[in-house]
Amino acid sequence: MSLLEILDKNCIKTDIQSLDKLGSIQELTELLFKNKKISDKSQVINDVLKREAKGSTGIGKGIGVPHAKTAAVSKLTLAIGVSREGVDFTSIDGKYVHILFLLLAPPHSAGPHVEALSEIARLITPPGIKEKIKNASSSEEIITIITEYYNS
């Protein structure tokens, strides 16, 4: 699976304004709603926060991967957000998050959901890629970075 299969360039935000977990999740949820990727903003936010209550998805090194299974989507859905200032995401390393991957899956799609989480982990592993994404000035630039990753 390629993340490009589930990512719409209109669902990338290179200027997350919120400095906290809830606000950043709300910004990405609003972007998905505006682009008709989700049916219910409140449902998504509640489901993501329910998952966050089990343990922060701030995985460290400036990356947050808030995710949830939710009836507000009919297929695997992804939004990416970049925060220049950083978001207090209660990350496991205590550092602020600069790149957010909001991943949503229908309630009964464990396989694709886990596969997409693994793809995100692989994407952020190569040296320099996080910095490239963090410094990107447009959604098109982020798509290009991800495309280059898959073509290398």
N, C-alpha and C positions, 0 to 999 in steps of 0.2 A: 504494500500500500504506500502511496505517495501522499504526503500532506496536501500537495497541490490538487488532489482529487476532491478534497473536502473544503478547500480554502477559496473564498471569493475575494478578489482584491478590494472590493467595497467593504469587506469586513476586517480591514486592517486599519488601526488608528495609530499614527506615529506621534501623537501628542496627548497622551493620557494626562489629564489635569489633576485628578484626585491624588491625594497623598496617602490615602488609606485603603485598606482592603475592600470594604463595602463600596466605597465610591468608585474604585477602579472596576469592580465587577459590574456595577450599575452602568458605567460608561460603555463597557463592551456589550452588555446585554442590550442597551439602547441601540447600539450599532447593528446588532443582529436583528432586532425588531424592525428597525427602519428599513432594513434590506430584506424583510419578509422571510427570515430564516427560522424565526421562532414565533409561536402563536401567543405566548403569554409571558410578559416580562416578570411579573410578580412570581409566577411559578418557577421560572428559571432562577431568579435570585434566591428564593426560598430553598430550592433544591441544592444549589451551589453552597449556600451557607450551611445547610444541613451536613453536607459532605465536609466542609471546612471545620465544623464542630468536632469531627472525629480526629482531626489533625490537620495542621496547616499544609497546604499544597505549595507553599513557598519552599522549593526544594534546595535552595541555596545558590550561591554564585550569581545572584541577580536574576534568577528565573522563578516565575510562579506559573503553576499549571492548575488553576482552578478548574474543576471538572465535576460533572454530575450526570446521572441518568435522569431524564425528565420527560414527562408526557408532552412537553411544550415543543418537542422536535419530532419529526417523522424519520429523520436520517441523521447520521453523524454530522456534526456542525462544529466549525472552528472559527474563532476570532482571535486576532493577535493585536496586542497593544504594547506600545513602547512609552515608557516614562523617562524623560531626561533627568528629572529630579529624584526619582525613585519613590516607590510605594512601600509604606510600612505594612508588610504582609505577614508579620510574625514568622518569618522564614526560619528554617532549622539552624542556619548559621548566624541568625540575628542581623543580617544585612538587608538593605532595601532591595526591592525587586525593580528591575528596569525593563524586563521583557515578560509579558503575560500571554499565555496561551489558554484561552477559555474554550474548553472542549465539552460539548454536550452530545449525549447519545440517547436514543429511545430506551425506555425501561428494560427491554429484553434483548439488548444487543451487547452482551459482555465481550464477545470475541473482537469485534471491530473497535470497540472502546479501548480495550487493553492494547490492541495493535497500534492504534493511533497514539496512545500514551508512550509506547515504546518508540515510535517514529519521532516523536518530539524529543525524547531523551537522546536518540541517535543524532538528530539534527543539531543539537546544541553542543555536541561533544568535540567536533574538530576545532583545533586552535584558531582563534580569530573570528569565528562565525558569530559569536554573541556580540562582539564589538561591532561587526558590520551591521547586524540587525539593529543594535542600539543606536547607531549613528545614521541609519537610513532616514532620508528626509521625505520619502513617499511610500505608499503602498506598492507601487510598481517596483521600486527599488528592492523592497523586501521580497516580492515575488521573484525578482531576478536572482537575489541571493539564494533563495530556497531552490530555484531551478538549477543554478550552478552547483549547489550541493548534490542534487540528484544526478547531475550529468558528470560529476567528477569520479 
